Amino acid sequence: MTQVLVKEIMAKEVESITPDTVLPEAHQVMIRNNIRRLPVVDGDKLMGIVTLSDIQQAAPSDATSLSVWELNYLLAKLAIKEIMTSPVMTIGENDLVNKAANMMLANKFGGIPVVNSAGGLSGMVTESDIFRLVAERGID
């Protein structure tokens, strides 16, 4: 297989949120767009990442003694900056897909934010993007 750059297979249209986005709103963005991870940005600067797993872990246990109204009130106040992963591991848009795949395997990530030469978010590369490349080009 020929060498392929990350920018050739990454998703360029990426949903993102700000650090002050509240948990229920971030969860709705994920559901609405059928995605499992959201980059957290402040202007052009990538601040972190939040995953569906992060959101699920932030939800209270079924064993809590709080009422449903108290739970909803507390979750509505929880800003993503409180649960996001930061700093976030990234890959450059001119790096090889092989490097992205190795980073994802080594760290057990399903996707990595892609940054441009200025450090701004330019896309996301996911395991699905890599699988699609392999399926389309085949392997020898």
C-alpha positions as CSV (number, residue, x, y, z in Angstrom):
1,M,0.0,0.0,0.0
2,T,1.3,3.5,-0.8
3,Q,2.0,6.0,1.9
4,V,-1.1,8.1,2.7
5,L,-1.2,11.4,4.6
6,V,-3.7,11.9,7.4
7,K,-5.3,14.9,5.6
8,E,-6.3,12.6,2.8
9,I,-8.6,10.4,4.9
10,M,-9.6,12.6,7.9
11,A,-13.0,14.1,8.4
12,K,-12.7,17.8,7.7
13,E,-16.1,18.9,8.9
14,V,-15.8,18.3,12.7
15,E,-18.3,19.1,15.4
16,S,-16.6,20.8,18.3
17,I,-17.6,22.4,21.6
18,T,-16.2,24.9,24.0
19,P,-14.9,24.3,27.5
20,D,-17.9,26.0,29.0
21,T,-20.4,23.8,27.1
22,V,-22.5,21.9,29.7
23,L,-22.6,18.1,29.8
24,P,-26.2,17.6,28.5
25,E,-25.6,19.9,25.5
26,A,-22.4,18.0,24.6
27,H,-24.3,14.7,24.9
28,Q,-27.0,16.0,22.6
29,V,-24.4,17.1,20.0
30,M,-23.0,13.5,20.1
31,I,-26.4,11.9,19.7
32,R,-27.6,14.3,17.0
33,N,-24.4,13.7,14.9
34,N,-23.9,10.0,15.8
35,I,-20.4,10.6,17.1
36,R,-18.4,9.3,20.1
37,R,-15.8,12.1,20.6
38,L,-15.8,15.9,20.5
39,P,-12.8,18.2,20.3
40,V,-13.0,21.0,22.9
41,V,-11.8,24.3,21.4
42,D,-11.4,27.8,22.6
43,G,-11.3,29.9,19.4
44,D,-8.8,28.2,17.2
45,K,-7.0,26.5,20.1
46,L,-7.6,22.8,20.8
47,M,-8.1,22.6,24.6
48,G,-9.0,18.9,25.0
49,I,-11.4,16.1,24.0
50,V,-14.4,14.6,25.5
51,T,-15.7,11.1,24.6
52,L,-19.1,9.5,25.1
53,S,-17.4,7.3,27.7
54,D,-16.3,10.4,29.6
55,I,-19.9,11.7,29.6
56,Q,-21.3,8.3,30.7
57,Q,-18.8,8.1,33.6
58,A,-19.7,11.6,34.7
59,A,-23.4,10.6,35.1
60,P,-24.4,9.7,38.6
61,S,-24.8,6.1,39.8
62,D,-28.2,4.5,39.9
63,A,-27.6,4.1,43.6
64,T,-27.6,7.8,44.3
65,S,-30.1,9.2,46.8
66,L,-30.6,12.4,44.8
67,S,-33.9,13.0,43.0
68,V,-34.2,13.1,39.3
69,W,-34.6,16.9,39.5
70,E,-31.5,17.3,41.6
71,L,-29.6,15.1,39.2
72,N,-30.7,17.1,36.2
73,Y,-29.9,20.4,37.9
74,L,-26.4,19.2,38.8
75,L,-25.7,17.8,35.3
76,A,-27.0,21.0,33.7
77,K,-24.3,22.9,35.6
78,L,-21.4,20.6,34.8
79,A,-19.1,22.2,32.3
80,I,-17.1,20.0,29.9
81,K,-13.8,21.5,31.1
82,E,-14.4,19.6,34.3
83,I,-14.4,16.2,32.6
84,M,-12.5,16.6,29.3
85,T,-9.1,15.0,28.7
86,S,-6.4,17.7,28.5
87,P,-3.8,17.9,27.1
88,V,-5.0,15.9,24.2
89,M,-2.8,13.7,22.0
90,T,-3.0,15.0,18.4
91,I,-1.5,14.1,15.0
92,G,-0.5,16.5,12.2
93,E,-2.4,16.6,9.0
94,N,0.8,15.9,7.0
95,D,1.7,12.8,9.1
96,L,1.3,9.4,7.6
97,V,-1.8,7.4,8.3
98,N,0.5,4.6,9.6
99,K,1.6,6.9,12.4
100,A,-2.0,7.7,13.3
101,A,-2.9,4.0,13.3
102,N,0.1,3.1,15.6
103,M,-0.8,6.0,18.0
104,M,-4.4,4.8,18.2
105,L,-3.4,1.2,18.7
106,A,-0.8,2.0,21.4
107,N,-3.2,4.2,23.3
108,K,-6.4,2.4,22.7
109,F,-8.0,5.4,21.0
110,G,-10.8,5.3,18.5
111,G,-9.9,8.6,17.0
112,I,-7.4,11.5,17.2
113,P,-7.8,15.2,16.6
114,V,-5.8,16.4,13.6
115,V,-4.0,19.8,13.8
116,N,-2.5,22.0,11.2
117,S,0.9,23.6,11.3
118,A,-0.4,26.4,13.5
119,G,-1.7,23.9,16.0
120,G,-5.4,24.6,15.1
121,L,-8.0,21.9,14.8
122,S,-8.3,20.8,11.1
123,G,-10.1,17.5,11.4
124,M,-10.4,14.1,13.1
125,V,-9.1,10.8,12.0
126,T,-10.9,7.7,13.4
127,E,-10.6,4.0,13.2
128,S,-13.4,4.0,10.6
129,D,-11.4,6.3,8.4
130,I,-8.5,3.9,8.5
131,F,-10.7,0.8,7.9
132,R,-12.3,2.6,4.9
133,L,-8.8,3.3,3.4
134,V,-7.9,-0.4,3.8
135,A,-11.2,-1.5,2.3
136,E,-10.9,0.9,-0.7
137,R,-7.3,0.3,-1.5
138,G,-6.9,-3.3,-0.3
139,I,-3.8,-4.8,1.2
140,D,-1.2,-6.9,-0.5
